[in-house]
Amino acid sequence: MQPQPPQAFNGGGGLNSTAGDYVRFMQMFLNYGVAGVARDVLKARTIEMMARNQIGSLTAARMKSFQPNVSADVNMPGKWGLGFLINPTRTEGMRYAGSLTWAGIFNTFFWIDPQRRIGAVIMMQYLPFVDPTAVGLLGDFERAVYATL
């Protein structure tokens, strides 16, 4: 069944997807733009630009919530690429520096780690965004993924 058309357009919200779609998306990035059986979706140069710091010496900032029932305050250390937050440093037992990440409002999180050639997604469906329990589960999930490598 197709989702209903959005009632409002807000520049990024309202997207619907599946865990399988996320996996295919991450694989396309790890394969420098190639998806499936040799189908070029993006050029390798485009992938490289998306994964490169686009804000120079600036950093992503803390976002203060004005609707705590929808989202807690969000601290986003890192740099902005074209469409991703770029992890600036490696955290022991977790993703490497240069990893790309983003999240969805209902506590869906993914990352692409080009150095380790992996991508991972965890999809929860509740508010508020970055609820401490969701962030804790994300951390446990990430440590479990890297412990298997």
trRosetta pair geometry for C-beta under 8 A, 3 or more apart (Angstrom, degrees):
i j d omega theta_ij theta_ji phi_ij phi_ji
3 16 4.8 137 -26 -2 152 161
6 9 6.0 110 102 -78 137 61
6 14 4.5 33 -100 -177 130 155
8 14 7.8 -176 76 -56 68 145
9 14 7.6 -94 -120 33 46 151
10 13 4.6 -1 73 36 121 110
10 14 6.8 122 34 -8 98 113
12 15 7.3 -48 176 -18 46 114
13 105 6.5 26 -126 -19 105 135
15 104 7.5 -115 65 -116 102 122
17 21 4.4 -119 -170 76 102 140
17 22 6.3 108 132 -49 131 83
18 21 4.7 104 52 2 75 100
18 22 7.2 -135 97 -3 45 84
19 22 5.6 -52 -153 35 36 114
19 23 6.5 39 150 -22 66 102
19 121 5.8 175 -142 95 79 129
19 123 5.7 -121 -78 -3 97 136
20 23 5.6 -51 -149 33 34 113
20 24 6.6 32 154 -16 65 103
21 24 5.8 -54 -149 37 34 110
21 25 6.3 38 151 -21 66 106
22 25 5.5 -55 -149 36 32 115
22 26 6.3 29 155 -17 67 105
22 110 5.5 -153 -171 -85 125 149
22 119 7.9 -160 147 142 85 123
22 121 4.2 63 126 -72 145 165
22 123 7.7 -180 -5 -57 154 118
23 26 5.9 -55 -147 38 30 108
23 27 6.3 32 154 -20 64 107
23 119 7.0 153 -134 93 53 119
23 121 6.7 -113 -62 13 68 127
24 27 5.6 -53 -146 37 31 113
24 28 6.5 38 153 -25 63 102
24 35 6.3 57 175 -152 94 113
24 36 7.7 13 -151 -54 112 79
25 28 5.8 -53 -154 29 29 114
25 29 7.0 25 150 -14 62 102
26 29 5.8 -55 -154 36 37 109
26 30 6.3 32 151 -15 69 107
26 110 6.6 -132 -70 175 123 129
26 112 5.1 -172 -143 -92 92 102
26 119 2.9 165 172 146 140 169
26 120 7.8 140 -140 -6 170 22
26 121 7.1 -151 -29 -39 140 107
27 30 5.6 -57 -144 42 34 109
27 31 6.0 19 158 -6 68 113
27 35 6.9 103 97 -123 97 72
27 119 6.8 -120 -53 27 50 137
28 31 6.0 -66 -142 49 26 101
28 33 6.4 15 173 -141 85 19
28 34 6.8 -162 -140 77 65 30
28 35 4.1 -15 -97 -78 107 97
28 41 5.4 -16 -157 40 134 141
28 42 7.2 92 157 21 112 102
29 32 7.7 37 -178 -75 33 25
29 33 7.8 39 -107 -60 34 43
29 47 5.9 155 -144 -140 66 116
29 50 7.9 -99 -128 88 110 136
29 51 7.9 125 -169 -62 113 118
29 100 7.1 -101 168 54 155 146
29 112 5.1 -17 95 -149 141 162
29 114 7.8 -97 139 -80 98 95
29 119 7.1 104 60 -75 113 138
30 112 6.4 -149 -58 -159 87 109
30 114 6.8 -179 -116 -110 70 65
30 117 5.8 98 -158 -155 121 67
30 118 7.7 59 -99 -65 145 6
30 119 6.1 -125 -38 -28 125 111
31 34 4.3 -88 134 60 117 89
31 35 7.1 153 67 -74 132 41
32 44 3.9 11 172 -114 117 92
32 47 5.1 -154 -144 45 55 156
32 48 7.9 14 -135 -42 97 84
33 40 5.7 19 133 -155 105 75
33 41 5.6 -153 -175 60 68 72
33 42 3.7 -121 -126 76 104 70
33 43 5.6 -126 -117 82 174 2
33 44 5.4 -120 10 -67 124 48
33 46 6.4 90 -89 58 130 105
33 47 5.2 -131 -48 -34 91 121
34 38 6.2 -32 -160 -128 120 36
34 39 6.7 130 -161 66 65 43
34 40 5.8 -41 -99 -95 68 54
34 41 7.1 151 -117 11 16 82
35 39 5.2 -43 70 76 77 100
35 40 8.0 114 20 -133 75 10
35 41 4.7 40 -1 -25 118 126
36 39 4.8 20 61 20 108 116
40 43 7.1 29 -177 -83 121 51
42 46 4.4 -113 177 79 107 133
42 47 5.7 124 108 -51 125 85
43 46 4.6 101 59 -2 79 101
43 47 7.4 -144 97 -3 46 83
44 47 5.6 -51 -153 34 39 113
44 48 6.4 40 150 -20 68 104
45 48 5.6 -52 -149 36 33 113
45 49 6.5 34 152 -19 65 103
46 49 5.7 -53 -149 35 33 111
46 50 6.4 33 153 -20 65 106
47 50 5.7 -56 -149 35 31 112
47 51 6.4 16 157 -9 65 112
48 51 6.0 -67 -147 44 28 103
48 52 6.4 33 154 -32 65 111
49 52 5.7 -58 -146 26 32 115
49 81 7.8 137 137 -173 48 97
49 82 6.0 14 127 10 88 136
50 81 5.2 72 165 148 48 120
50 82 4.3 -90 -117 63 63 97
50 83 5.6 -21 -153 39 110 110
50 84 6.5 78 160 8 92 112
50 100 7.6 31 130 -119 96 149
51 81 5.4 -21 -124 -133 16 156
51 84 7.0 0 -103 53 55 141
51 86 6.9 113 -168 -102 57 118
51 98 7.1 43 172 -176 110 86
51 100 5.8 -86 -116 -64 87 125
51 114 6.8 43 -151 -29 156 145
52 81 5.9 114 55 -126 34 98
52 82 8.0 19 52 -3 74 92
52 86 8.0 -8 -178 -75 8 157
53 56 7.0 135 140 -59 113 18
53 79 4.2 -30 -120 153 95 151
53 80 7.5 82 -149 64 56 45
53 81 6.7 -68 -85 -84 24 69
53 86 6.2 -109 -80 51 70 154
54 79 7.5 143 31 158 56 100
54 80 5.5 -65 56 103 97 84
54 81 5.7 107 -8 -142 106 31
54 82 5.8 96 -44 -54 152 72
55 58 4.2 -80 153 63 110 110
55 59 7.6 160 104 -76 132 16
55 60 7.9 125 44 -57 160 64
55 79 5.8 -168 45 -161 104 84
55 80 4.8 68 -21 44 126 98
58 79 7.8 112 86 -128 69 78
59 77 6.9 -25 179 -148 122 55
59 78 7.0 129 -161 71 84 23
59 79 6.7 -75 -125 -84 56 60
60 76 4.0 -72 132 113 126 107
60 77 6.7 140 66 -160 101 8
60 78 5.0 7 20 67 125 74
60 79 6.7 -163 -21 -97 93 12
60 80 5.9 121 -73 -50 98 87
60 85 5.8 1 -52 -132 164 107
61 76 6.7 24 62 56 26 96
62 73 6.4 11 179 172 100 107
62 74 6.9 168 -157 89 55 50
62 75 4.9 -18 -106 -106 88 68
62 76 7.2 171 -89 20 35 70
63 73 6.7 176 87 -160 56 61
63 74 4.5 4 51 56 103 99
63 76 6.9 34 -8 -4 99 114
64 73 5.5 -18 -121 -117 46 101
65 68 5.3 110 114 -83 134 57
65 70 7.3 178 -159 70 117 82
65 71 4.8 -166 -113 94 120 84
65 72 5.8 -121 -25 180 149 15
65 73 5.2 -115 -4 -70 94 52
65 74 7.4 99 -55 -10 92 80
65 128 7.7 27 -137 -175 160 138
67 70 4.1 20 114 25 117 115
67 71 6.4 62 78 31 85 79
68 71 7.4 -93 -128 75 28 41
68 72 6.5 40 -145 -101 74 51
68 128 6.4 -49 167 -95 50 161
69 127 6.7 51 154 134 61 125
69 128 6.0 -158 173 -75 22 110
70 105 7.2 -28 175 -170 93 116
70 127 5.7 -50 -135 -158 39 135
70 128 5.7 75 109 -127 14 89
70 129 6.7 7 145 4 61 98
71 74 6.7 -32 168 -37 117 110
71 105 6.9 -81 -72 -145 110 85
71 127 7.5 -75 -62 -152 50 97
71 128 5.2 170 -93 -177 17 100
71 129 3.8 -13 -112 48 86 109
71 130 6.5 51 -161 28 79 97
72 128 5.3 116 -31 116 75 130
72 129 6.7 -141 22 84 69 62
72 130 4.8 -112 54 87 105 98
72 131 6.4 139 -15 -85 125 39
72 132 7.6 67 -33 -39 171 70
73 130 7.8 -89 79 90 36 139
74 129 7.3 -23 -70 119 119 111
74 130 5.4 157 -97 -11 86 160
76 85 5.8 -105 -171 -129 113 148
77 88 6.5 -89 145 18 95 118
78 85 4.8 88 88 174 145 93
78 86 5.3 171 178 74 112 51
78 87 5.6 -60 -108 -101 124 27
78 88 5.1 -166 -117 -25 59 90
78 101 7.9 -161 -61 45 176 110
79 85 7.5 141 72 -163 36 57
79 86 4.6 -25 67 58 88 111
79 88 6.2 104 -10 -77 93 96
80 84 7.6 153 -157 83 53 45
80 85 6.5 -41 -101 -107 58 55
80 86 7.1 168 -107 7 6 94
81 84 4.5 3 53 59 115 91
81 85 7.6 -171 17 -95 84 7
81 86 5.0 96 -31 -46 103 113
81 100 6.5 -49 29 -118 146 106
83 102 7.4 -59 156 -51 67 146
84 100 3.8 -18 -179 -162 156 101
84 101 6.3 109 -168 43 95 32
84 102 5.7 -108 -124 -41 62 104
84 112 7.7 -66 -126 37 150 111
85 100 7.4 133 68 -160 45 53
85 101 5.2 -41 67 70 95 85
85 102 6.2 137 11 -82 90 65
86 98 6.6 -21 -169 -139 101 34
86 99 7.4 149 -156 76 54 40
86 100 6.1 -27 -100 -100 65 63
86 101 7.9 155 -93 21 20 79
87 90 7.8 76 135 -86 122 39
87 91 8.0 -90 -172 -7 130 97
87 95 5.7 133 6 108 173 120
87 96 7.4 128 90 98 133 35
87 97 6.0 -141 110 -129 91 38
87 98 6.7 -36 66 34 85 19
87 99 4.2 14 23 54 128 90
87 100 7.7 -119 0 -61 86 19
87 101 6.4 67 -45 -3 98 119
87 111 7.6 29 -31 -146 129 127
88 97 6.2 -22 146 -137 27 95
89 97 5.1 -20 -129 -88 21 106
90 94 7.5 162 -176 75 66 74
90 95 7.2 -137 -133 110 66 47
90 96 4.8 -18 -102 -136 105 52
90 97 4.9 -72 -42 -26 75 81
91 94 4.1 -4 83 55 105 120
91 95 6.8 38 37 52 95 62
93 143 5.1 14 149 -129 113 88
93 146 5.6 144 179 92 50 136
93 147 7.1 12 -155 -65 94 81
94 139 7.6 -48 -98 -146 133 71
94 142 5.0 33 -133 138 95 122
94 143 6.2 -46 -79 -79 82 65
94 146 5.9 -148 -104 -9 25 154
95 99 4.0 -28 166 -17 127 169
95 101 7.6 144 68 -58 173 122
95 111 5.5 -77 -87 146 153 153
95 113 5.0 -146 -143 -89 94 120
95 116 7.8 -125 -138 16 62 131
95 142 6.6 -65 -28 -163 89 124
95 146 7.4 -138 -61 -67 42 129
96 99 5.7 125 64 -41 61 104
96 113 5.4 101 30 -158 94 110
96 115 4.3 -63 84 50 158 138
96 116 6.0 151 -5 -21 126 101
97 115 7.7 56 61 -19 60 146
98 113 7.9 93 90 -150 80 59
98 114 6.1 -72 128 46 113 108
98 115 6.2 101 68 -31 123 108
99 111 5.2 21 164 179 121 114
99 112 6.4 169 -163 82 74 46
99 113 4.4 -24 -108 -100 109 70
99 114 7.2 -174 -102 12 51 71
99 115 7.6 -75 -66 18 80 99
100 111 6.6 157 81 -158 48 63
100 112 4.5 -5 56 54 101 101
100 114 7.6 59 -4 -25 100 98
101 109 7.2 -3 -167 -172 105 88
101 110 6.8 180 -142 93 64 51
101 111 4.2 -20 -94 -102 93 87
101 112 7.5 -167 -70 21 50 64
102 109 7.9 -172 99 -144 36 54
102 110 6.6 -2 59 57 69 86
103 107 7.4 -24 -174 -137 115 29
103 108 6.2 156 -163 83 64 56
103 109 4.6 -16 -107 -100 96 70
103 110 7.5 169 -89 18 51 61
103 129 7.4 125 130 -162 125 111
103 130 7.8 75 126 -63 163 87
104 107 7.4 -39 80 40 75 14
104 108 3.8 12 40 50 113 108
104 109 7.8 -134 22 -60 70 40
105 127 7.4 -8 152 -97 88 97
105 129 5.0 -78 -157 -72 53 127
106 124 6.7 -150 140 98 77 66
106 125 4.9 7 159 -136 130 48
106 126 6.4 97 -165 20 83 18
106 127 6.6 -65 -117 -60 64 72
106 129 7.2 -66 -67 -87 15 83
107 123 8.0 118 104 -166 68 36
107 124 3.9 -29 102 70 115 112
107 125 7.3 -129 56 -55 94 15
107 126 6.3 -11 22 57 130 64
107 127 7.8 -176 -18 -90 102 35
107 129 6.1 -176 -61 -127 70 54
107 130 7.3 175 -100 -51 87 30
107 131 6.5 -42 -79 24 137 98
107 134 4.0 -87 -143 -152 139 150
107 138 8.0 -133 -173 -51 93 117
108 121 7.2 2 -178 -173 90 97
108 122 7.2 -173 -149 94 51 51
108 123 4.5 5 -118 -121 97 72
108 124 6.7 -162 -72 38 52 57
108 125 7.8 28 -56 -76 94 61
109 121 7.1 172 91 -149 48 54
109 122 5.4 2 56 55 92 90
109 138 5.2 30 42 -122 159 128
110 119 6.7 16 -180 179 104 96
110 120 6.6 -177 -147 93 65 46
110 121 4.0 -16 -99 -100 101 83
110 122 7.7 173 -79 20 56 55
111 119 6.8 -166 96 -146 47 61
111 120 6.0 3 52 52 82 84
111 142 7.6 38 26 -112 140 115
112 118 7.8 -172 -150 100 46 44
112 119 4.5 -14 -106 -103 71 99
113 116 4.4 8 118 41 123 102
113 117 7.3 -49 96 8 79 16
113 118 5.1 6 53 60 106 80
113 119 7.1 -179 18 -81 68 45
114 117 6.9 23 -165 -80 35 49
116 146 7.7 -75 -127 -116 170 86
116 149 6.2 -23 -163 -147 127 160
118 145 7.1 161 144 165 148 120
118 149 7.2 -102 -32 -89 150 130
120 141 7.3 170 154 143 135 108
120 142 7.1 154 84 -106 150 67
120 145 5.2 -42 -86 -110 157 162
122 137 7.1 -171 157 126 150 101
122 138 5.9 -173 59 -109 144 72
122 141 5.0 48 -69 135 147 174
124 134 5.4 -141 54 -125 159 108
124 137 7.1 95 -59 80 138 145
126 131 7.2 -25 103 4 100 150
126 134 7.5 -162 68 -69 95 125
127 131 7.4 133 165 -45 30 119
128 131 5.3 129 66 -68 70 90
129 134 7.9 -89 -160 72 34 156
130 134 6.6 -138 -136 77 19 118
130 135 5.6 37 -160 -58 68 115
131 134 4.4 84 60 8 88 107
131 135 6.9 -166 83 -7 42 86
132 135 5.7 -56 -142 40 32 110
132 136 6.1 36 157 -22 66 107
133 136 5.6 -53 -147 37 30 114
133 137 6.4 30 154 -18 64 105
134 137 5.8 -54 -148 37 31 110
134 138 6.4 36 151 -22 64 104
135 138 5.5 -49 -148 34 33 116
135 139 6.5 35 152 -19 63 103
136 139 5.7 -54 -151 35 32 112
136 140 6.5 31 152 -17 65 105
137 140 5.6 -52 -146 38 34 111
137 141 6.1 38 153 -22 66 106
138 141 5.7 -55 -147 37 29 113
138 142 6.3 28 156 -19 64 107
139 142 5.8 -53 -144 36 30 110
139 143 6.4 27 158 -15 64 106
140 143 6.0 -57 -148 39 29 108
140 144 6.3 30 153 -20 64 108
141 144 5.7 -59 -150 36 29 111
141 145 6.5 32 152 -22 65 103
142 145 5.7 -49 -149 31 33 113
142 146 6.5 20 158 -8 66 107
143 146 6.1 -61 -146 44 31 103
143 147 6.1 37 154 -28 66 108
144 147 5.6 -52 -143 31 30 115
144 148 7.0 28 157 -20 60 104
145 148 6.3 -67 -166 30 30 107
145 149 7.4 30 145 -29 64 104
146 149 5.6 -45 -154 16 46 117
